[in-house]
Amino acid sequence: MSLALTRTIWRETSFATTRRLLNFNCIRSQPFANYFRRPVLQQKLQFSPKPILFLSAMPLMTISDSIMDSLTKSEVIPTVIHDKSFVPKGFLTIKYDTGKEVTMGNNIKPSDAQSKPRIDFTLNLPSDSSSSLKISKGDKFTLVFTDPDAPSRGNETWSEYCHWILVDVKLNTFDDTAVNAVDTAENQLTTENVDGTELFSYVGPGCPPKTGKHRYVFLLYKQKSGVVPKVPEGRRNWGTGVPGYGAAEYAEKWGLTLYGVNFFYARNEIQ
């Protein structure tokens, strides 16, 4: 028999899994081995006193600082994400059919990222017990993939270059105030293989020779109710002709709210 309602969930995850999903160079100073074995999230759920192993729902609140550190060191913040106070509401897990995964700043060869990837999104439960998280049936999201380093970092002539736009993406419905079973919460937190309506079809990395590393950034936004973003007039500068114009400006135009981000580096073999 389950215990009475409690506000503490135990989550366990292995250091190896975290190291795979995040750029290890950015988190190696963190005491993750011990950090993940303490109660870190608060929820009104029934559960057994035995610690629960969440395989799909990463303990995102414990690694938010590492995500932000990676985004700041790479200058994805403020180049692509202008809001320096941004805190992820979830984590994008991205894997190509070549077996390569996007892990917050790892290196991927352009040839390994030419096909549209599989993308899962895991919601991050709020740590504040007074806060709640809800995804309703009518909520829709926009996924974009952009290169702020076109044609090269420091040269914004083509920047940002839009590689992909999906609109009307649907996530699993979720209401953390209504869930009363751990297995239900786990199943709802992660939306697998997100999909939507393409405004721009996927185009893989195409770094010109001798232009160094490019940052390739995936961003998931929540759409404003009743508003569907329209296709830009072009991919370079997101169709505006304004160097540096990109995802953040597009999001502001259409009232999009950023939920999650992930990115990798790629470069042409000729340097």
C-alpha positions as CSV (number, residue, x, y, z in Angstrom):
1,M,0.0,0.0,0.0
2,S,1.2,3.5,-0.9
3,L,2.0,6.0,1.8
4,A,0.0,9.2,2.4
5,L,0.4,12.1,0.1
6,T,3.9,13.5,0.3
7,R,5.7,16.4,-1.3
8,T,9.0,14.7,-1.9
9,I,10.0,12.5,-4.8
10,W,13.4,10.8,-4.9
11,R,15.0,10.7,-8.2
12,E,18.1,8.7,-9.1
13,T,20.0,8.9,-12.3
14,S,23.5,7.8,-13.1
15,F,26.5,10.1,-13.6
16,A,27.2,8.3,-16.8
17,T,23.8,9.2,-18.2
18,T,24.2,12.9,-17.3
19,R,27.7,13.0,-18.7
20,R,26.3,11.6,-22.0
21,L,23.5,14.2,-22.2
22,L,25.5,17.2,-21.2
23,N,28.9,18.5,-22.3
24,F,31.2,17.0,-19.6
25,N,33.7,19.8,-19.9
26,C,31.0,22.2,-18.5
27,I,29.9,20.1,-15.6
28,R,33.0,18.1,-14.4
29,S,33.4,20.4,-11.4
30,Q,30.0,19.7,-10.1
31,P,29.5,17.0,-7.4
32,F,26.9,15.2,-9.4
33,A,27.6,11.7,-8.1
34,N,26.2,12.7,-4.7
35,Y,23.9,15.5,-5.9
36,F,21.5,13.2,-7.7
37,R,20.9,10.9,-4.8
38,R,19.1,13.4,-2.6
39,P,15.4,14.6,-2.8
40,V,15.5,17.5,-5.3
41,L,11.9,17.9,-6.6
42,Q,8.7,18.5,-4.8
43,Q,5.4,17.1,-5.9
44,K,2.1,16.0,-4.5
45,L,2.4,12.3,-5.4
46,Q,1.8,9.0,-3.8
47,F,4.9,6.8,-3.8
48,S,6.6,4.0,-2.0
49,P,9.5,5.0,0.3
50,K,11.9,3.2,-2.0
51,P,13.8,5.6,-4.3
52,I,12.4,5.7,-7.8
53,L,14.5,5.5,-10.9
54,F,13.3,7.9,-13.6
55,L,14.8,6.8,-16.9
56,S,13.1,9.3,-19.1
57,A,12.6,12.2,-16.8
58,M,16.0,13.7,-16.0
59,P,16.4,15.6,-12.8
60,L,16.6,18.8,-14.7
61,M,16.4,21.2,-11.8
62,T,19.7,19.8,-10.5
63,I,21.5,20.5,-13.8
64,S,19.9,23.8,-14.8
65,D,23.0,25.6,-13.6
66,S,25.2,23.5,-15.8
67,I,22.9,24.1,-18.8
68,M,23.1,27.8,-18.2
69,D,26.8,27.6,-17.8
70,S,27.2,25.9,-21.1
71,L,24.9,28.4,-22.9
72,T,26.9,31.3,-21.4
73,K,30.4,30.0,-22.1
74,S,29.5,29.2,-25.7
75,E,27.8,32.7,-26.0
76,V,24.6,31.1,-27.2
77,I,23.5,33.5,-24.4
78,P,23.3,36.3,-25.4
79,T,23.9,35.8,-29.2
80,V,20.9,33.5,-29.8
81,I,19.0,33.8,-26.5
82,H,19.0,37.5,-25.6
83,D,17.3,37.0,-22.2
84,K,20.2,36.4,-19.8
85,S,17.6,35.4,-17.1
86,F,16.3,32.5,-19.1
87,V,15.8,29.3,-17.2
88,P,15.0,26.1,-19.1
89,K,11.5,24.7,-18.6
90,G,12.7,21.3,-19.9
91,F,15.3,19.5,-21.9
92,L,15.5,18.7,-25.6
93,T,17.1,15.3,-26.3
94,I,18.2,15.2,-29.9
95,K,19.6,12.1,-31.7
96,Y,20.5,11.6,-35.4
97,D,20.1,8.4,-37.3
98,T,23.9,8.3,-37.5
99,G,23.9,7.6,-33.7
100,K,25.2,11.1,-32.9
101,E,23.5,12.9,-30.0
102,V,23.4,16.6,-29.3
103,T,24.8,17.2,-25.8
104,M,25.0,20.9,-25.0
105,G,28.0,21.8,-27.0
106,N,29.6,18.7,-28.3
107,N,31.2,18.4,-31.7
108,I,29.4,16.6,-34.5
109,K,30.6,16.3,-38.1
110,P,28.3,18.0,-40.7
111,S,28.0,14.6,-42.5
112,D,26.5,13.1,-39.3
113,A,23.7,15.6,-39.0
114,Q,22.3,15.9,-42.5
115,S,19.0,14.0,-41.8
116,K,16.2,15.3,-39.7
117,P,16.8,14.1,-36.1
118,R,14.6,12.5,-33.5
119,I,13.7,14.9,-30.8
120,D,12.2,14.2,-27.3
121,F,11.3,16.9,-24.8
122,T,11.2,16.3,-21.0
123,L,9.5,18.9,-18.8
124,N,11.2,20.2,-15.8
125,L,9.1,20.2,-12.6
126,P,9.3,23.4,-10.6
127,S,11.3,23.2,-7.4
128,D,9.1,25.7,-5.7
129,S,6.1,23.8,-4.2
130,S,4.0,27.0,-4.6
131,S,4.5,26.8,-8.4
132,S,2.7,24.6,-10.8
133,L,3.3,23.3,-14.3
134,K,0.6,22.7,-16.8
135,I,0.5,21.8,-20.5
136,S,-3.1,21.8,-21.8
137,K,-4.5,20.0,-24.8
138,G,-4.7,23.3,-26.7
139,D,-1.1,24.3,-26.1
140,K,1.1,24.4,-29.2
141,F,4.8,24.8,-29.6
142,T,7.4,25.9,-32.2
143,L,10.7,24.2,-32.8
144,V,13.5,26.0,-34.6
145,F,17.1,25.1,-35.7
146,T,19.4,28.1,-36.3
147,D,23.1,28.9,-37.1
148,P,24.3,32.3,-35.6
149,D,27.7,31.8,-37.2
150,A,26.9,32.2,-40.8
151,P,29.1,32.5,-42.7
152,S,31.5,32.6,-39.8
153,R,31.6,33.6,-36.1
154,G,32.0,37.3,-36.0
155,N,30.7,37.8,-39.5
156,E,27.0,38.2,-39.3
157,T,26.4,38.7,-43.1
158,W,24.1,35.7,-43.3
159,S,23.4,35.4,-39.6
160,E,21.3,33.9,-38.3
161,Y,20.7,31.2,-40.9
162,C,17.4,29.4,-40.4
163,H,17.8,25.6,-40.9
164,W,14.4,24.4,-39.7
165,I,11.0,25.5,-38.4
166,L,8.2,23.3,-37.1
167,V,5.0,24.9,-35.8
168,D,1.9,23.6,-34.0
169,V,4.0,21.0,-32.2
170,K,2.0,19.1,-29.5
171,L,3.4,18.0,-26.2
172,N,1.8,15.6,-23.7
173,T,-0.7,17.2,-21.5
174,F,0.5,17.6,-17.9
175,D,-0.8,19.1,-14.7
176,D,1.4,18.6,-11.7
177,T,-1.4,19.5,-9.3
178,A,-3.6,16.7,-10.6
179,V,-1.2,13.8,-11.0
180,N,-1.5,11.2,-8.2
181,A,0.7,8.4,-9.4
182,V,4.4,8.3,-10.1
183,D,4.1,6.2,-13.2
184,T,1.6,8.6,-14.7
185,A,3.8,11.5,-14.0
186,E,6.8,9.8,-15.6
187,N,4.8,8.9,-18.8
188,Q,3.5,12.4,-19.1
189,L,6.7,14.4,-18.5
190,T,8.4,13.2,-21.7
191,T,7.0,13.8,-25.1
192,E,8.7,11.4,-27.6
193,N,9.5,12.2,-31.2
194,V,8.0,15.7,-31.3
195,D,6.6,16.7,-34.7
196,G,4.6,19.5,-36.2
197,T,3.9,21.4,-39.4
198,E,7.1,22.4,-41.3
199,L,7.4,26.0,-42.4
200,F,11.0,25.4,-43.5
201,S,12.2,21.8,-44.1
202,Y,15.3,20.6,-42.3
203,V,18.6,21.5,-43.8
204,G,21.7,20.1,-42.1
205,P,25.0,21.9,-41.3
206,G,26.7,23.4,-44.3
207,C,29.7,25.2,-42.9
208,P,31.8,26.9,-45.6
209,P,35.6,26.0,-45.7
210,K,37.9,27.9,-43.4
211,T,35.1,29.4,-41.3
212,G,35.9,27.7,-38.0
213,K,33.3,26.2,-35.7
214,H,29.6,27.0,-36.1
215,R,27.1,26.8,-33.3
216,Y,23.9,24.9,-34.3
217,V,21.1,25.7,-31.9
218,F,17.7,23.9,-31.4
219,L,15.1,25.9,-29.5
220,L,11.6,25.0,-28.4
221,Y,9.0,27.7,-27.8
222,K,5.5,27.8,-26.6
223,Q,3.2,29.5,-29.0
224,K,0.9,32.4,-28.0
225,S,-2.7,31.1,-27.8
226,G,-4.4,31.5,-31.2
227,V,-1.3,32.7,-32.9
228,V,0.5,30.5,-35.5
229,P,3.9,31.9,-36.6
230,K,4.3,32.4,-40.4
231,V,7.2,31.3,-42.6
232,P,10.0,33.9,-42.9
233,E,10.8,35.3,-46.4
234,G,14.1,33.5,-46.5
235,R,16.6,31.5,-44.5
236,R,19.5,34.0,-44.4
237,N,18.9,36.5,-41.6
238,W,15.6,34.8,-41.2
239,G,14.4,36.6,-44.4
240,T,14.9,40.1,-43.1
241,G,18.2,41.1,-44.7
242,V,19.3,42.4,-41.2
243,P,22.6,40.8,-40.1
244,G,22.2,39.1,-36.7
245,Y,18.5,38.8,-36.9
246,G,17.3,35.4,-35.9
247,A,15.3,33.2,-33.6
248,A,15.0,35.6,-30.7
249,E,13.6,38.4,-32.9
250,Y,11.3,35.9,-34.7
251,A,10.1,34.7,-31.3
252,E,9.4,38.2,-30.1
253,K,7.4,39.0,-33.3
254,W,5.1,36.0,-32.8
255,G,4.8,36.1,-29.1
256,L,6.8,32.8,-28.5
257,T,8.0,31.8,-25.0
258,L,11.2,29.8,-24.8
259,Y,11.0,26.4,-23.1
260,G,14.1,24.4,-24.0
261,V,17.4,24.6,-25.9
262,N,20.2,22.3,-27.0
263,F,23.1,22.9,-29.4
264,F,26.3,21.4,-31.0
265,Y,29.3,22.6,-32.8
266,A,30.2,21.6,-36.4
267,R,32.8,22.8,-38.9
268,N,34.0,22.1,-42.4
269,E,37.0,19.7,-42.6
270,I,38.8,22.3,-44.7
271,Q,40.3,24.8,-42.2
